[in-house]
Amino acid sequence: MTHPKLTKITERIRARSEKSRAAYMDRIEAMRGAGPARPHLSCGNLAHAIAACSEAEKSKLMQEGMVNIGIVSAYNDMLSAHQPYHAKLDEVKEAVIKAGGVAQMAGGVPAMCDGVTQGQPGMEMSLFSREVIAMATGIAMSHNVFDGGLLFGICDKIVPGLLIGALAFGHLPFVFVPAGPMPTGISNSEKAKVRQQFAAGEVGRDALLQSESRAYHSPGTCTFYGTANSNQMMLEMMGLQLPGSSFFTPENGIRAALDAAAADRIVQLSEAKNGIGLAEMVTVEAVVNGAIGLLATGGSTNHTLHIVAIGAAAGIEITWQDFADLSEIIPLLARVYPNGTADVNAFHEAGGTPFVIKELLAGGLLHEDVETIVGRGLKPFAEMPALVGDTLTWRLSPDEPADDMILRKVDKPFQHNGGLALLKGALGEAVMKVSAVKPEHRLVEAPAVVFEDQDDLLKAYKAGELERDFVAVIRFQGPKANGMPELHKLTPSLGVLQDKGFKVALVTDGRMSGASGKVPSAIHVTPEAANGGPIARVKDGDMVRVDAECGELVLLVDEKEFAGRTPSTGPNNPETFGRNLFAGMRALVGPAGKGASVFTGNEG
């Protein structure tokens, strides 16, 4: 039995989305009604499309009914998570042939590493890379010779970008192919400790670099539960990636079998021609399931942007208020760093996403009756894959987690509400990842210290100017101002001050990170400073109350006096290191509450 409040929220989203969803489905039906693409190509079109194929592949692609699978890959060597895709391309193409189809590399999409660009100029292009990836996916599929698609992507903006782009071709089926996390290096708690020691001046750069290199040490996704691994959870929750396939390491022998199964699956879906494509899978219920997974696992705050943008690409309007209302009924079932000490490898060993899905289904807290890549219904996603000899099989998750310090049953959660909170008040709306914030730190009332650049905060910290209670207000960090960079490098310094006993909080129209940690951070403040938001009128010394328990972001200043202030015009941001190329996107981007997307317009 589905929880009545879940039903109510879902129906509210459906009603709100009626016109936009209908318009999206009209586009899908128009493409579907045109029939398979290749028969409509001229001989010259088709000859160009298959010129580089083998003679055997050419022969197949000239046959009526033979499916051609387009592969869109985010491979590069800069992302450890995506390095395995280099070898995977030929292996998966061969698996598609064995499954009875043909596959072509349709196109590559850019993929930047936020871990490399954190605190650097490139971070100001990170969020917009999602839109570039979506458009590049559209270009890859625009050749219109494909019957389905395989999507190679894992990390931060890449999965949302691939999914948004693929939804423009929602009459076709698509399957995501993961590559897995790197093996566990040093513990995340040890890594965080060394970062704070460096911020406190207790160790030098050599010690910090050694620590970081032991944490990030091989091909595979970073092992903390940030945006990349939240992406993988979300794809399973939405039924778009093989059940339980996300968190096997790249060198695990099961990977090849899972890749072959994904290839077989996309061929079957493409051959079916049954009117079920990506559009029929990414429904209101599926988008809500993705949001529920985020809340139940304490996932990345970036998904309060991405899930909204993904929904919009499918004509579905989900809001932060929907997230907040879902959070009231969705329990926190996982503690994975930064919400706990375990990494994603330990999470996987404890039962992983399949266990979470099984428990949520048992509690009536997920929509089970949805279309997925393995058929109708979400129950298969409560199963974990395994190799029995050379045979790939799936087994139902056990009744109990392997480690109840990492995973809990639905009736014995870590906390009875989800891992995110919506804050509202005189400064606008913001979100906070509360799953990693201890209850005693969730209310901070202190004077504001205003910065318009994250480096200015770090300078003040190093100068000893922040040894007190304060709320750091960092503004002009929103999508319109400078592309909404993550401010994660502030976490160690703010954490040191919190550990000293000071009441510390962060308020910003920028982002933190999937690794947002123990410092209460009201992020994504909307409207942003560059869009006339009240945050542009805050002054040093203004009393600010950040209350995650009550959902308040309050400015304790006389309303008339505040309204009469002249807002800051913000810093003069340089247009170096490629940032000038994104000026048009900054002008077009919509507000954070609508996904900070170029595709949804800049109203509001």
C-alpha positions as CSV (number, residue, x, y, z in Angstrom):
1,M,0.0,0.0,0.0
2,T,1.5,3.3,-1.1
3,H,1.8,5.9,1.7
4,P,-1.2,8.3,1.3
5,K,1.0,11.4,1.6
6,L,3.3,10.0,-1.2
7,T,0.2,9.6,-3.4
8,K,-0.9,13.1,-2.6
9,I,2.4,14.7,-3.4
10,T,2.7,12.7,-6.6
11,E,-0.7,13.7,-7.8
12,R,0.0,17.3,-7.0
13,I,3.1,17.2,-9.2
14,R,1.1,15.4,-11.9
15,A,-1.6,18.1,-11.9
16,R,1.0,20.9,-11.9
17,S,2.8,19.2,-14.9
18,E,-0.3,18.4,-17.0
19,K,0.3,20.9,-19.8
20,S,4.1,20.6,-19.9
21,R,4.0,16.8,-19.8
22,A,1.4,16.8,-22.6
23,A,3.6,19.0,-24.7
24,Y,6.6,16.8,-24.2
25,M,4.7,13.6,-25.0
26,D,3.3,15.3,-28.2
27,R,6.9,15.8,-29.3
28,I,7.7,12.1,-28.5
29,E,4.7,10.8,-30.3
30,A,5.6,12.9,-33.4
31,M,9.0,11.3,-33.5
32,R,7.7,7.8,-32.8
33,G,5.0,8.2,-35.5
34,A,7.7,8.9,-38.1
35,G,8.8,5.3,-37.7
36,P,12.3,3.8,-37.7
37,A,14.9,6.3,-38.9
38,R,17.1,4.4,-41.4
39,P,14.4,3.6,-44.0
40,H,13.8,7.3,-44.4
41,L,17.5,8.1,-45.1
42,S,18.7,8.7,-48.6
43,C,21.3,6.3,-49.9
44,G,23.9,9.0,-49.5
45,N,22.8,9.6,-45.9
46,L,23.0,5.9,-45.1
47,A,26.3,5.4,-46.9
48,H,27.9,8.2,-44.8
49,A,26.5,6.7,-41.6
50,I,27.9,3.3,-42.1
51,A,31.0,4.0,-44.1
52,A,33.4,3.1,-41.3
53,C,31.6,0.0,-40.3
54,S,32.9,-3.5,-41.1
55,E,31.4,-5.2,-44.1
56,A,29.5,-7.5,-41.8
57,E,28.0,-4.6,-39.9
58,K,27.2,-2.8,-43.2
59,S,25.3,-5.9,-44.4
60,K,23.3,-6.0,-41.1
61,L,22.5,-2.3,-41.1
62,M,21.0,-2.6,-44.6
63,Q,18.6,-5.2,-43.3
64,E,15.1,-4.2,-42.3
65,G,14.5,-4.6,-38.6
66,M,18.2,-4.8,-37.6
67,V,18.7,-2.5,-34.5
68,N,21.5,0.0,-34.4
69,I,22.5,1.1,-30.9
70,G,24.1,4.6,-30.4
71,I,26.7,4.8,-27.7
72,V,27.2,8.2,-26.1
73,S,30.3,8.2,-23.9
74,A,31.9,10.6,-21.4
75,Y,35.2,8.8,-21.5
76,N,38.3,10.7,-20.6
77,D,41.5,10.1,-18.6
78,M,41.0,13.2,-16.4
79,L,38.1,11.5,-14.5
80,S,39.2,8.4,-12.7
81,A,35.6,7.2,-12.8
82,H,35.5,7.4,-16.6
83,Q,38.9,6.0,-17.4
84,P,37.5,2.4,-17.7
85,Y,35.1,3.5,-20.5
86,H,38.1,3.5,-22.9
87,A,38.3,-0.3,-23.0
88,K,34.6,-0.8,-22.3
89,L,33.6,0.8,-25.7
90,D,34.9,-2.0,-27.9
91,E,33.8,-4.7,-25.4
92,V,30.2,-3.4,-25.2
93,K,30.0,-3.0,-29.0
94,E,31.0,-6.6,-29.3
95,A,28.4,-7.6,-26.7
96,V,25.7,-5.7,-28.7
97,I,26.7,-7.8,-31.8
98,K,26.4,-11.0,-29.8
99,A,23.0,-9.9,-28.6
100,G,21.9,-9.5,-32.3
101,G,22.3,-5.8,-33.0
102,V,25.0,-3.4,-34.2
103,A,26.5,-0.5,-32.1
104,Q,28.2,2.6,-33.2
105,M,30.0,5.2,-31.1
106,A,27.5,8.0,-31.7
107,G,29.4,10.8,-30.0
108,G,31.5,11.8,-27.0
109,V,30.5,14.4,-24.5
110,P,32.7,16.6,-22.3
111,A,33.3,15.5,-18.7
112,M,35.0,17.6,-16.2
113,C,36.2,16.6,-12.7
114,D,34.9,18.8,-9.9
115,G,37.6,17.3,-7.7
116,V,40.2,18.9,-10.0
117,T,38.5,22.2,-10.5
118,Q,37.4,22.7,-6.9
119,G,38.2,26.3,-5.9
120,Q,39.7,26.9,-9.4
121,P,38.3,29.1,-12.3
122,G,37.1,26.0,-14.1
123,M,34.5,25.3,-11.3
124,E,32.5,28.3,-12.7
125,M,31.9,26.2,-15.8
126,S,31.0,23.0,-14.0
127,L,27.3,23.4,-13.6
128,F,26.9,24.6,-17.2
129,S,28.8,21.6,-18.4
130,R,25.5,19.7,-17.7
131,E,23.8,21.7,-20.4
132,V,26.7,21.3,-22.8
133,I,26.6,17.5,-22.2
134,A,22.9,17.5,-22.8
135,M,23.3,19.4,-26.1
136,A,26.3,17.1,-27.1
137,T,24.1,14.1,-26.5
138,G,21.4,15.6,-28.7
139,I,24.0,16.1,-31.4
140,A,25.2,12.5,-31.1
141,M,21.7,11.2,-31.5
142,S,20.8,13.7,-34.2
143,H,22.2,11.5,-37.0
144,N,18.8,9.7,-36.6
145,V,20.1,6.2,-37.5
146,F,19.7,4.7,-34.1
147,D,17.0,2.5,-32.5
148,G,18.2,2.9,-28.9
149,G,21.1,4.1,-26.9
150,L,23.8,3.2,-24.3
151,L,24.9,6.0,-22.1
152,F,28.4,5.8,-20.6
153,G,28.6,8.3,-17.7
154,I,28.9,8.4,-13.9
155,C,30.0,11.7,-12.4
156,D,28.5,14.9,-11.2
157,K,26.9,16.8,-14.1
158,I,27.5,14.0,-16.6
159,V,24.6,11.7,-15.7
160,P,22.1,14.5,-15.5
161,G,23.4,15.9,-18.8
162,L,23.2,12.6,-20.6
163,L,19.7,12.0,-19.3
164,I,18.4,15.4,-20.2
165,G,19.9,15.0,-23.7
166,A,18.5,11.5,-24.1
167,L,15.0,12.7,-23.0
168,A,14.9,14.8,-26.2
169,F,14.9,11.4,-28.0
170,G,12.5,9.8,-25.5
171,H,10.8,7.7,-28.2
172,L,13.9,5.5,-28.0
173,P,15.0,3.3,-25.1
174,F,18.3,4.0,-23.3
175,V,20.3,2.1,-20.8
176,F,23.1,3.6,-18.6
177,V,26.3,1.6,-18.2
178,P,28.3,2.2,-14.9
179,A,31.9,1.5,-14.3
180,G,32.1,1.3,-10.5
181,P,34.0,3.0,-7.6
182,M,37.7,2.7,-7.0
183,P,38.7,0.3,-4.2
184,T,38.8,1.8,-0.7
185,G,42.0,3.8,0.0
186,I,42.4,5.5,3.4
187,S,39.2,6.1,5.3
188,N,37.2,9.2,4.6
189,S,37.4,10.2,8.2
190,E,41.2,10.1,8.0
191,K,41.2,12.2,4.9
192,A,38.9,14.8,6.5
193,K,41.1,14.9,9.6
194,V,44.2,15.7,7.5
195,R,42.4,18.3,5.6
196,Q,41.4,20.0,8.9
197,Q,44.9,19.7,10.2
198,F,46.2,21.4,7.1
199,A,43.6,24.2,7.4
200,A,44.7,24.6,11.1
201,G,48.4,24.8,10.1
202,E,49.2,21.6,11.9
203,V,50.6,19.7,8.8
204,G,52.1,20.9,5.5
205,R,51.2,20.5,1.9
206,D,53.4,17.4,1.5
207,A,51.4,15.6,4.1
208,L,48.1,16.8,2.6
209,L,49.1,15.7,-0.9
210,Q,50.1,12.2,0.4
211,S,46.8,11.8,2.2
212,E,44.8,12.9,-0.9
213,S,46.7,10.6,-3.1
214,R,46.0,7.6,-0.8
215,A,42.3,8.5,-1.0
216,Y,42.1,9.0,-4.8
217,H,44.4,6.4,-6.1
218,S,43.1,4.3,-9.0
219,P,40.5,4.1,-11.8
220,G,36.9,4.3,-10.5
221,T,34.6,6.7,-8.9
222,C,35.6,8.5,-5.7
223,T,34.4,6.4,-2.8
224,F,32.6,9.1,-0.7
225,Y,28.8,9.5,-1.2
226,G,28.9,12.6,-3.3
227,T,27.1,13.6,-6.5
228,A,28.7,10.9,-8.6
229,N,27.6,8.0,-6.4
230,S,24.2,9.7,-5.8
231,N,23.8,9.7,-9.5
232,Q,24.3,5.9,-9.5
233,M,21.7,5.5,-6.7
234,M,19.3,7.7,-8.6
235,L,19.5,5.7,-11.8
236,E,18.7,2.5,-10.0
237,M,15.8,4.2,-8.2
238,M,14.5,5.4,-11.6
239,G,14.9,2.0,-13.2
240,L,17.4,3.2,-15.8
241,Q,20.5,1.1,-14.8
242,L,20.7,-2.6,-14.2
243,P,19.6,-3.5,-10.6
244,G,22.4,-3.4,-8.1
245,S,25.0,-2.8,-10.8
246,S,26.4,0.6,-9.6
247,F,29.0,-0.2,-7.0
248,F,31.1,-3.1,-8.1
249,T,34.7,-1.9,-8.6
250,P,36.0,-1.7,-12.2
251,E,38.3,-4.7,-11.8
252,N,35.6,-7.0,-10.4
253,G,34.9,-9.9,-12.7
254,I,31.2,-9.3,-12.6
255,R,31.6,-6.0,-14.6
256,A,32.0,-7.7,-18.0
257,A,28.9,-9.8,-17.3
258,L,26.9,-6.7,-16.3
259,D,28.1,-4.8,-19.4
260,A,27.0,-7.8,-21.6
261,A,23.6,-7.8,-19.8
262,A,23.2,-4.1,-20.5
263,A,24.0,-4.6,-24.1
264,D,21.5,-7.5,-24.3
265,R,18.9,-5.4,-22.6
266,I,19.1,-2.4,-24.9
267,V,18.9,-4.7,-28.0
268,Q,15.8,-6.4,-26.6
269,L,14.2,-3.0,-25.7
270,S,15.0,-1.6,-29.2
271,E,13.7,-4.7,-31.0
272,A,10.4,-4.6,-29.1
273,K,9.1,-1.5,-30.9
274,N,6.3,-1.6,-28.3
275,G,5.9,2.1,-27.7
276,I,8.0,2.0,-24.5
277,G,11.0,4.3,-24.7
278,L,12.8,6.6,-22.2
279,A,9.7,8.9,-22.1
280,E,7.6,6.1,-20.7
281,M,10.2,5.3,-18.1
282,V,10.9,8.9,-16.9
283,T,7.4,9.6,-15.6
284,V,6.2,11.6,-12.6
285,E,6.5,8.5,-10.4
286,A,10.0,7.8,-11.6
287,V,11.2,11.3,-10.9
288,V,9.6,11.2,-7.4
289,N,11.3,7.8,-6.8
290,G,14.6,9.5,-7.7
291,A,13.9,12.3,-5.1
292,I,12.9,9.7,-2.5
293,G,16.2,7.8,-3.0
294,L,18.1,11.0,-2.5
295,L,16.3,11.7,0.8
296,A,16.5,8.1,2.1
297,T,20.2,7.9,1.5
298,G,21.3,11.4,2.5
299,G,22.6,12.0,-1.1
300,S,24.1,15.0,-2.8
301,T,22.5,18.5,-2.5
302,N,23.3,18.9,-6.2
303,H,20.4,16.7,-6.9
304,T,18.0,19.3,-5.7
305,L,19.1,21.0,-8.9
306,H,19.5,18.0,-11.2
307,I,16.3,16.1,-10.4
308,V,14.4,19.4,-11.0
309,A,16.1,19.9,-14.3
310,I,15.7,16.2,-15.4
311,G,12.0,16.4,-14.5
312,A,11.6,19.6,-16.6
313,A,13.3,17.9,-19.6
314,A,10.4,15.3,-19.4
315,G,7.7,18.0,-18.9
316,I,7.5,17.3,-15.1
317,E,7.6,20.2,-12.6
318,I,9.0,19.1,-9.3
319,T,9.8,21.7,-6.7
320,W,11.9,22.1,-3.5
321,Q,8.6,22.2,-1.6
322,D,7.9,18.7,-3.0
323,F,11.3,17.6,-1.7
324,A,10.5,19.1,1.7
325,D,7.1,17.4,1.9
326,L,8.6,14.1,0.9
327,S,11.3,14.5,3.5
328,E,8.6,14.4,6.2
329,I,7.7,10.8,5.4
330,I,10.9,9.4,4.0
331,P,13.3,8.0,6.7
332,L,17.1,8.2,6.5
333,L,18.2,4.6,5.9
334,A,21.9,5.0,5.1
335,R,24.9,6.6,6.6
336,V,27.7,6.9,4.1
337,Y,30.5,9.4,4.3
338,P,30.1,12.4,4.7
339,N,26.9,11.3,6.6
340,G,28.8,8.5,8.4
341,T,32.2,6.9,8.3
342,A,31.6,4.2,5.7
343,D,32.4,4.6,2.0
344,V,30.3,3.4,-0.9
345,N,32.2,0.1,-1.1
346,A,31.1,-0.6,2.5
347,F,27.6,0.6,1.6
348,H,27.5,-1.9,-1.3
349,E,28.7,-4.7,1.0
350,A,26.1,-3.9,3.5
351,G,23.3,-4.2,0.9
352,G,23.6,-1.1,-1.1
353,T,20.8,0.5,-3.2
354,P,18.8,-2.8,-3.6
355,F,18.4,-3.1,0.2
356,V,17.2,0.6,0.4
357,I,14.7,-0.1,-2.5
358,K,13.4,-3.3,-0.8
359,E,12.9,-1.4,2.5
360,L,11.2,1.6,0.9
361,L,8.9,-0.7,-1.1
362,A,8.0,-2.6,2.1
363,G,7.1,0.7,3.7
364,G,5.0,1.9,0.8
365,L,7.4,4.7,0.2
366,L,8.3,4.1,-3.4
367,H,6.2,3.9,-6.6
368,E,6.5,0.2,-7.6
369,D,4.3,0.2,-10.7
370,V,6.7,1.9,-13.1
371,E,8.3,1.0,-16.5
372,T,12.0,0.2,-16.2
373,I,14.7,-1.1,-18.4
374,V,14.0,-4.7,-17.1
375,G,10.2,-4.4,-17.5
376,R,7.2,-3.2,-15.6
377,G,7.7,-2.9,-11.8
378,L,10.5,-1.8,-9.5
379,K,10.7,-5.0,-7.4
380,P,13.6,-6.4,-9.5
381,F,15.7,-3.4,-8.3
382,A,15.5,-4.8,-4.8
383,E,17.9,-7.6,-6.0
384,M,21.7,-7.7,-6.1
385,P,23.5,-9.3,-9.1
386,A,26.0,-12.1,-8.5
387,L,28.1,-14.5,-10.7
388,V,27.4,-18.2,-10.2
389,G,30.2,-19.7,-12.2
390,D,30.0,-17.8,-15.4
391,T,26.3,-17.1,-15.1
392,L,25.0,-13.7,-14.1
393,T,22.0,-13.9,-11.7
394,W,20.1,-11.7,-9.3
395,R,19.3,-12.4,-5.7
396,L,16.7,-10.7,-3.5
397,S,18.3,-8.5,-0.8
398,P,18.4,-10.1,2.6
399,D,16.0,-9.2,5.4
400,E,18.7,-7.6,7.5
401,P,21.6,-5.3,6.4
402,A,25.1,-6.7,6.7
403,D,26.0,-3.7,8.9
404,D,23.3,-1.7,10.7
405,M,25.7,1.2,11.3
406,I,25.6,1.8,7.5
407,L,22.1,0.6,6.5
408,R,18.9,0.3,8.5
409,K,15.5,-1.2,8.0
410,V,12.6,1.1,7.3
411,D,11.1,0.6,10.8
412,K,14.5,1.3,12.5
413,P,15.9,4.3,10.6
414,F,18.8,6.6,11.5
415,Q,16.2,9.4,11.6
416,H,12.6,9.5,10.7
417,N,12.8,12.2,8.1
418,G,15.0,12.6,5.0
419,G,18.5,13.9,4.7
420,L,17.5,17.3,3.2
421,A,15.7,20.4,4.6
422,L,14.1,23.4,2.8
423,L,14.7,26.7,4.5
424,K,12.6,29.8,3.9
425,G,12.6,33.4,5.2
426,A,13.5,36.9,4.4
427,L,16.6,35.9,2.5
428,G,14.6,33.6,0.1
429,E,14.7,29.8,-0.2
430,A,17.6,27.5,0.4
431,V,18.3,23.8,0.9
432,M,20.5,22.1,3.5
433,K,21.9,18.7,3.8
434,V,21.1,17.9,7.4
435,S,22.0,14.2,7.4
436,A,25.6,15.0,8.1
437,V,24.9,17.9,10.6
438,K,24.6,16.9,14.2
439,P,21.3,18.1,15.8
440,E,23.1,20.5,18.1
441,H,24.5,22.4,15.1
442,R,21.3,22.7,13.2
443,L,20.3,26.0,14.7
444,V,22.8,28.9,14.5
445,E,21.9,32.5,15.3
446,A,24.9,34.9,14.9
447,P,26.1,38.0,13.2
448,A,26.7,37.9,9.4
449,V,30.2,38.2,8.0
450,V,29.7,39.0,4.3
451,F,32.0,37.9,1.5
452,E,31.7,38.1,-2.3
453,D,34.5,35.6,-3.0
454,Q,35.3,32.3,-1.2
455,D,39.0,33.2,-1.2
456,D,38.2,36.2,1.0
457,L,36.7,34.0,3.6
458,L,39.8,31.8,3.6
459,K,42.0,34.9,3.9
460,A,40.0,36.1,6.9
461,Y,40.2,32.6,8.5
462,K,44.0,32.5,8.1
463,A,44.3,36.0,9.5
464,G,42.4,34.8,12.7
465,E,39.5,37.1,12.0
466,L,36.8,34.4,12.4
467,E,37.5,33.1,15.9
468,R,33.9,33.8,17.0
469,D,30.2,32.9,16.4
470,F,29.2,34.0,12.9
471,V,27.2,33.2,9.8
472,A,29.3,33.4,6.7
473,V,27.3,35.0,3.9
474,I,28.9,34.3,0.5
475,R,27.0,35.9,-2.3
476,F,27.2,36.4,-6.1
477,Q,27.9,32.7,-6.4
478,G,24.7,31.8,-8.1
479,P,24.2,30.6,-11.7
480,K,23.6,34.0,-13.2
481,A,26.5,35.6,-11.3
482,N,29.3,33.2,-12.1
483,G,27.9,29.8,-13.0
484,M,27.2,28.6,-9.4
485,P,30.6,27.0,-8.4
486,E,30.9,24.6,-5.5
487,L,32.4,26.1,-2.4
488,H,33.5,22.8,-0.9
489,K,37.1,24.0,-0.1
490,L,35.6,26.1,2.7
491,T,34.5,23.1,4.6
492,P,37.8,22.2,6.4
493,S,38.3,25.8,7.7
494,L,34.7,26.2,8.8
495,G,34.9,22.7,10.4
496,V,37.9,23.7,12.4
497,L,36.0,26.7,13.8
498,Q,33.0,24.6,14.6
499,D,35.2,22.1,16.4
500,K,36.6,24.9,18.6
501,G,33.1,25.5,19.9
502,F,32.0,28.4,17.8
503,K,28.5,28.5,16.3
504,V,29.2,28.6,12.6
505,A,26.9,28.4,9.5
506,L,27.2,29.2,5.8
507,V,24.5,31.0,3.7
508,T,25.2,31.2,0.0
509,D,23.6,31.4,-3.4
510,G,26.3,29.1,-4.6
511,R,26.6,25.3,-4.2
512,M,28.5,23.2,-1.8
513,S,29.2,19.7,-2.9
514,G,28.0,16.2,-2.8
515,A,30.5,15.9,0.0
516,S,28.8,18.7,2.0
517,G,29.6,17.9,5.6
518,K,29.1,18.7,9.2
519,V,28.8,22.6,9.0
520,P,25.2,23.7,8.6
521,S,25.1,25.2,5.1
522,A,22.0,27.0,3.6
523,I,22.9,26.8,-0.1
524,H,21.3,27.5,-3.5
525,V,19.7,30.7,-1.9
526,T,17.1,31.8,-4.4
527,P,16.6,34.5,-5.7
528,E,20.4,34.9,-6.1
529,A,22.2,38.2,-5.5
530,A,22.8,38.7,-9.2
531,N,19.0,38.4,-9.8
532,G,18.1,41.0,-7.2
533,G,17.8,38.7,-4.3
534,P,17.7,40.0,-0.7
535,I,21.1,38.4,0.0
536,A,22.7,41.3,-1.9
537,R,21.6,43.7,0.8
538,V,23.0,41.9,3.8
539,K,25.7,43.7,5.8
540,D,28.4,42.6,8.2
541,G,26.9,42.4,11.7
542,D,23.3,41.7,10.6
543,M,21.8,38.9,12.8
544,V,20.9,35.8,10.8
545,R,19.1,32.7,12.1
546,V,19.7,29.5,10.2
547,D,17.3,26.9,11.6
548,A,17.2,23.5,9.8
549,E,14.8,22.0,12.3
550,C,12.1,24.7,11.8
551,G,13.1,25.3,8.1
552,E,13.9,29.0,8.7
553,L,16.4,31.4,7.1
554,V,15.7,34.5,9.0
555,L,17.3,38.0,8.9
556,L,16.8,39.8,12.2
557,V,16.9,43.3,10.8
558,D,14.2,46.0,10.7
559,E,12.2,45.4,7.5
560,K,12.0,49.1,6.5
561,E,15.6,49.8,7.0
562,F,16.6,46.6,5.1
563,A,14.3,47.4,2.2
564,G,15.9,50.9,1.9
565,R,19.5,49.6,1.5
566,T,21.3,49.8,-1.8
567,P,22.2,46.2,-2.9
568,S,25.8,45.3,-3.6
569,T,26.7,45.1,-7.3
570,G,29.1,42.2,-6.6
571,P,32.6,41.6,-7.7
572,N,34.0,42.1,-11.2
573,N,34.4,38.5,-12.3
574,P,37.3,37.9,-14.7
575,E,36.5,36.2,-18.0
576,T,39.7,34.2,-18.2
577,F,40.3,30.4,-18.4
578,G,37.3,29.9,-20.8
579,R,34.7,31.6,-18.6
580,N,34.0,34.2,-21.4
581,L,32.6,31.3,-23.5
582,F,29.7,30.9,-21.0
583,A,28.5,34.5,-20.8
584,G,25.5,33.6,-22.9
585,M,24.5,30.8,-20.6
586,R,24.8,33.0,-17.5
587,A,22.4,35.4,-19.3
588,L,19.9,32.7,-20.1
589,V,20.1,30.5,-17.0
590,G,17.0,30.0,-14.8
591,P,16.9,30.1,-11.0
592,A,18.3,27.4,-8.8
593,G,14.7,26.4,-7.7
594,K,14.0,25.5,-11.3
595,G,17.2,23.5,-11.7
596,A,19.5,26.3,-12.6
597,S,19.0,25.3,-16.2
598,V,19.5,27.1,-19.5
599,F,16.6,25.1,-20.9
600,T,13.9,26.3,-18.5
601,G,14.3,30.0,-19.0
602,N,15.5,32.8,-16.7
603,E,12.2,34.0,-15.2
604,G,11.8,34.1,-11.5
